Amino acid sequence: MGWRARVVCALVATGSLLGLVGYSSLQTPAAVQVASPARATATPEAAYPLKMGATRRYLVDQRNRPFLIVGDSPQSMLVNLSQGQMGQFLGNRRSAGFNSVWVNLLCVKYTGGRADGSTYDGIGPFTTPGDLSTPNEAYFARADAMLRLAASYGIVVFLDPIETGGWLDTLRGNGTAKAAAYGRYLGRRYRRFPNLVWFNGNDFQSWRDPADDALVLAVARGIRSADPVHLHTVQLDFEVSSSLDDARWRGLVGLDAAYTYRPTYVEVLKEYARPDHLPVFMVEANYEGEHYYTGPQTLRRQAYWSLLAGAAGQFYGNKYTWPFLPGWQGYLDTVGSQQFTYTANLFAPRPWFQLVPDNRHQVVVSGYGTYAEEGNVDDSDYVTAAATPDGKLAMAYLPTSRSVVVDLSRLSGPVRAHWYDPTTGTDLPVAGAPLANAGIRSLAPPSSNGDGDHDWVLVLTTSKEDPVREATGSCEQHVLDCCANLLLKPRSPACAADLSR
């Protein structure tokens, strides 16, 4: 959570109307719009814990099946929700295709909790406030139950042991020895919970200070000493950073968290190109309704840019459900969440883990716009593209309307080509497809997508089995969708009616 969200938290806590006016003059994010739930592509449930894949580009489960991180960020869930409310949230996220959540084990006002770090019903994390050597069994039992509940929905929890935005002063007051002991306590307690990734840091603005970094590392190393199985990652500072920027964390982290409010392809491509690379994922970009968000297209650009720049997944968030503001239940199904599901639906059934970014523009050879390292997400027109080395799949995201010139000889057979509408999750075939895999060809997307915007995804494949959902509105396709999703969500009345025909 970056500085703009922190400003809002502070203003809400103090009730400063003047401050709110000042914040609005800096940036007024677009409103969050509710939407109907999106149908998620059915995927096998992961066998946790996760581990690094063979190419060090993505994660796999215990059956070595690639795991695409489809994450949400309910950071304050442990302290703000009852068990029943947690179930409501996690069940909704699972039905929408999310398989990961980011939760802070300790939570104060900085991340949507209370000043003393207590739960909504008054349970504090330590019997002596601020003393890491006095963990409160009742509090950590609540965390145990949360992890078990997430496991029942097949969701992995990215658990921050002591987030640095709100707890760094506590770490300073306790010192490295107590920090390490606290880490060992957590490692012993949670090593047998399979659905866990350790998530360190969070807006860790002072990581360059060796003394501060040593404190956070002491917790992580304490955890590792008792729990050598679960992966670690670390979120460093806003507005742009990645885990491997801090050399002291190398050898401990197994997952590289990219963090940026700027065009996401820049930071992901930087991390992808590292000689000592790890799987990189987009841990935080602009949230729905916060930061530099101007509408759903902000989120779509971030998502498709990240995945086609080599990311192994990403986290979404919205202003209502990371701190669980009053009325949050009405903002579980939003336009941003819906379209994030459509992103996962496009990639999950395909060999996304084999895609290699088209940095040298060998697939999209012209019309790819301008690579912009600075500026807001909405100002960049850059096309990210990627292809599999076997030439069976290539994809490109066009954030703005234009023709692109594609070298079809990079594909290994006759090319089935279609445009994917990221606002509806449907496909429109390219005229004349299948196309010969020879020479270059200019391809132009339809004029506007379902939202009236102009961003599209070009999908080129040689596989006749490639999943295509055309916007036919056919009853048969609707029935197939219902059947595929019966295990993921309750049967809707429309679905039940169709299946009974």
N, C-alpha and C positions, 0 to 999 in steps of 0.2 A: 504494500500500500504506500503510494508516494505522497509527496508533500501536499498536493491539493486535497487528497482525501483526509490527511491529518488536519489540515486547516478546518475542514468541515466538522470533523470530530471535536476539535477544540471549541469551535463556535457553538455547536450543539450543546456541549457540556456547560459552556458559560452563558449561553443564551444571548450572545452578542449580536444584536441586529445590525449594528454598524459594521461589525466584522463580516456579516453575511453580505452586506451591500458591497464591501470591498472585494470579497471573493468573486461575486458575480461580475464585477468589472474586469477581473482578471480572465475569467473563463466561465461561460455558462454552458455546460454540457446539455445536449439534447435530452428530452424526456425519454424515460423507459416506456416502451409500448408493450402491452400484453398481446398474446397471440394464442392460437390453438396449439395444443401439444403436437410436436413433430413425431413421426413414426421413425424409430431407429432401426437400422439394419441389424438383424439378429446375428450375434457373434458368439463363439464359444466362450464360456466363462473361464477366466484365467486360473491357472494353478499357481498360487503364490507360495513363496516370495518371488519377486522379480529378480532378474539378473541381467548382466550385459550380454548382448548378442555377439556372435562370432566376429562380425566386422567392426565392432565397437561404434556402430552407427545407430543402434536401436536397442530396445530392451526385449527380452523374451521371458516367458514364464517357465515353470519347472518342466514343462513338456517341450520346451524350446520353440514354442509358437510365438511369433512376433507380437509385441504388445504395443499398440498405438495409444499413447496417453491422451485420453479425452477427459479433461479435468475441469472441475468447478472449485470455487474458492470460498467455502463457508468458514472463514477463519475463526469466527467466534462461536461456532456451533456447540462446543463442549460447555461453555459457560452460560449460553443464552437459551438453550433449548432443553425441554424435557425429553425423556426417552421416546415418548409418543411423537413429539414434534420432529425429533431426529429421524424416526422411521418415515414420517410423512415426507421430509425433505429427501432422504436417501432413496426412497421408493420412486419419487418423481424423477430424480436424476438418473436412476437406473433405467427407467422406461424411456427416457430421452437419449439413452446411449452413453451416458457418462460412466466411466469406470474408475475415476480417481477423484479424491477431494483433498484440498489443503486445509488442515485444521491446526490451530495453535494450541499446544498443550497448556500453556500459561497465557492468560489473556487479560490485559488491562484496557483502559480507555483508548489507547493508541490503536488497538485492533478490535474495538467495538464492545469491550467488556467494562468492568467496573474498576475504580481506582485501587481497590484492595485485591483485585484478581479473583474475587469470589464468583461462584455460580449464581444463577438467578435466584436460587433458594438459600443462599447464604453460606455455602461450603467453601472455605478457603483452601488454597493449595498447600499451605504450610501451617503447622500448629503454632510456630513462632513466625509472625509475618516477616517476610523478606529473608528468612534464614533457610537456605537451600538444604541444610542438613536435617530439616524437620518436616519431611513430606507427610501430608495428611492422608491417611489411608482412605478415608471416605471420598476425598477428591479424586485420587488416582483410581479408585474402584469405579468411579463414574467414567473415567477415561477408558478403563478396561471394557466396560459395557458398550461404550461407543464403538470401539474397535470391533467387538464381536458383532454388533448390529451392522456395521458396514460390511463385514465379511459375509453376513447372511444375504446381502444384496450383491455380492461379488465385487465390491468396491475396495480399492486399495487407498489407505490413508497416508498422505504425505504429512507427517506429524512433526511440527516444529517444537523441539524440546524446551526452548527458552528464547522466544523471538526477540531480536535485538532492537526493534523500534521502541518497545516499551519496557524492556527488562535489562537493558545494558547497565544501568546504574546499580541494579541489584547484583549483577555479576561482579561489578567493580567492588561493591561492598563486601562480597563474600570471598573473593580471591580465587586463585587458580586451584588450590587444593580442594576447597569445597565444591568448586565447579566440576572438577574431575570426579569427585565422590558422587555428586548428583547425577552425572552422566552414567556412572557405574550402576547406580540404583535403577535408572531407567533401562539400561541395557539388560540387567538381570530380570527386570519385571516384564519387559516386552519382547524379549528374544524369541518367545514361542508364539507370538502373534504373526501369522504369515503375511497378512495383508497390510504391510507397513513399509514405508520408505522414510528415512530420517531426513527432515528438511530443516537445515540450520539457517541462521541469519534472519533476514527480512529488513529491508531498508537499512542495511548495515553500513551507514555512511562513514564510519571511522575504521573500517577494516585495514586501512593502510597504517594505522597506529599499531605497532607490534604488541603493545600491552593489551589493547582491547581485543585484537585478533587472538592472542594467546588465551584469553578467557573463554571465548566461544569455541576455540579449538579444544580446550581442556574438556568441555562438556562432550563434544563429539568424540574425542579420543577415549573418554571414560565410557561412553556408550559402546564404542567399537571393542574395547577390552573385554566387555561382557557379552557383546552381541556382534560377532564377526560376520553374520550372515546378511543382514539387511543393508541395502544400498544407502549411501548418504549423498546429499546435494547441499549446496549453500546458495542463498540469494544474497548478493552484495548490494551495492548502492544504486539508487535511482539518480539520473534518469536513464543511464545506460551502463550496463555491466554484464558480466558473465562469471560463472564460478571460477573458471580457470585464469581469470585475471589475477587472482591471488595465488601465487606460487606455493604458499604455505599449506594450502588445502590439497595440493596434488598428492596422490597416493592415498588420500582418504575418501575423496568424492569419487563416485562411480557414475555420476550423471551431472551434466553441465547445464545449469540453469541460466538461460538468457533472459535479460530483463531490459525492456526499453519501451518508451512512449513514442519513439520515432519510427520510421518505416522498419518493420521487423526483419525484413530480408537482410539488412545490413549486419545486425549483430549475429543472426543465425549463420549467415555465410562466413563471417569472420571466425566463428567457432568451428564450423564445419571444416575450414581450411587448415586448422591447427595440425602440425605434425603429430602432436601428442593428444589427438582428439579423443573425446568421449561422446557418447550419445548426448545430443543437445536438444533441449526442449524449451519452449517459450513459457516461462514461469509466470510472467506478468507483463501485460501490455495495457492499453487503455481499457478500462472496465465500461460496461454498458451503463450509461448515465453519469459517468465520472471522467475525470482527467480531460483529455482533448477529444472526447467522444462527440460527434456531430450527428450520429445516426447509425443504423445497422451496417451501412457500408464500411464504416470505420473498423468494425469487428471483422467483417468479411475480408477486407484487405489484410489485416493482421494475420488472420488464420491461414489463408491460402498462400500468402507470401512466406509464412514460416514453414509450412509443410513442403512447399516446392523449393525452398532453400536448404532443405536437408534435415528439418526438425523431426524428432521422434515423437512429437505430440505437443500439446499445449494446454494451458489452463485459461478458462473463461471466468469472468466474475461480473456481478452487477451490484449496483449501489444499495440494493435492498437486502440481498442475501449473503453478503460477506459480514455485515454487522448485525443482520436480522433486525432491521428497523421495523417499527410498528406497521402491520399490514403486509409483511413480507410474503405471506402465503399467496397473496394476489399477484405476486411477481415471480412465481416459479416458472411459468410459461410465458416467455416474452419473445419478441421478434428476434432479439439477439441470440437467445438460447435456442430457439427453433432453427435459426440459420446455422448455428454452430453444430447442431445435430446433422444438418444437411452436409456440412463439410465432412464430418466423420463418415456419413453414409457413402460419400463419394470415394474416400480413400480406403476404408476398412476392408471392403471385399477385394481390393486390388493389391498387387505386390508393392505397396507404398514403400516398404523397407528396402527395396532394391533401387529406388529412384535415385539418380545422381543429378545434382543441380547443373543446369545448362549454362555454366558461367562463361563459356567461350562462344556462346550463341551459335552452336552447330545445329540445333533443331529449329529454334526461332531465330532466323538469320537476319531479319529486318523487322522494324516496327515495334521494337521492344522498349521504346521510350528512354527515359533518362534515369540512370542510377543516382539516387540522391541520398547522401549520408546524413544530411541534416533536414530539419523541417518537420512539419506535422504529417501524420499518416495520410490525411486527405489531400495533401498537395503533391504526392508522388504518382506518376503515371507508369512506373516501371513494371514490366512484365517479368514475372518469375516463371521459369520453365524447368522441367526435369524429365529425364528418360531413364529407362532401365538399360543396362549394358547389352542385353540380348536383343534389343530393338523391338520388343513386343509391346511396349507401352511408353507413351510420352504425354505429358500434360503441361498446360500453360494457363496462367491466370492473367486476364486482361482487366485491369482496374478501370479503364476508360475505353470508350468506343474507338476502334481503329482496325484496319486490316493488318494482319501479320503475315510475313512470308516464312513459310515452313519448308525445310528440306525433308521431303518424304522419303528420300533414300536412306535416312537414318533408321527407318522402320524395316523390319525383317520380312515383311510380307504385305499382301494387300491390306490397305489401311481402312479400318472402320473408324469413321470420324464423326464426332457429335459435339454440340455445345451444351454444357451443363449450366442450368440456371441456378446460381447459388442462393436465390431467394425462394425457390419453390422445390428444389431437389429433383427437378425433372430435366429431360434431355430433348434436344432437337437435332436430328441428323443433318450433317453437312450435305448439301445437294451433290448428287453424283457418287456418293460413297457406296461401295468401297472404292477407294482411290488407289491408283498404281503407286507402288513404293519406289518412285523414280522422279528425280528432278525436284525443282522447287515449285511451290504453289502459294498464291496469295489467298488467304481465307479471311472472311469478314463475319463477325458475329451478327446475330439478329439486332434490330435497332434498340430494343430496350428489354429488360428482364421483368420479372413479375412485380417488382417494386417500383418499376418505372425508372430504374437506374440503368447503367450501361456496362456493368462488370459481368463477365462471363468466364467460364473455364472451358478451354479446348481440350478434349480428350481424344487421343489417337491410339488405336490399339490394333493388333493383328489377331486378337483372339475372338472367335465367334461366341465364346462363353462370357465375354465381358458383360457385367451387369449394366443394363440400360433400362431406365424407367422413363419411357416417353410420356409426354403430357397428353395422353389419349382420353383420360377420364373413363376408361372402360370398366364395366362391372367386373370383368374377369381379373383385371389387374388389381382392382380394389380388394377382391376376395383373396388374391395371393398375398397382398400386403397384410391383410388381417391374419391370415394363417401364419405368416412368418413371425408375427409379433405377439401371438397369443401368450407366449411364455414371458414376455417382457412387460405387459401391461394388461389391466383388466379389459375384457372384451367390451367394446363400445356398442351402443344400441344399433348403430348403422352396420357395424361389422357383424353382429349377431344376426341381423336381418338378412344380410347378403349370404352368410354361410348357411342359412336355413332354406335358401332357394333351391 
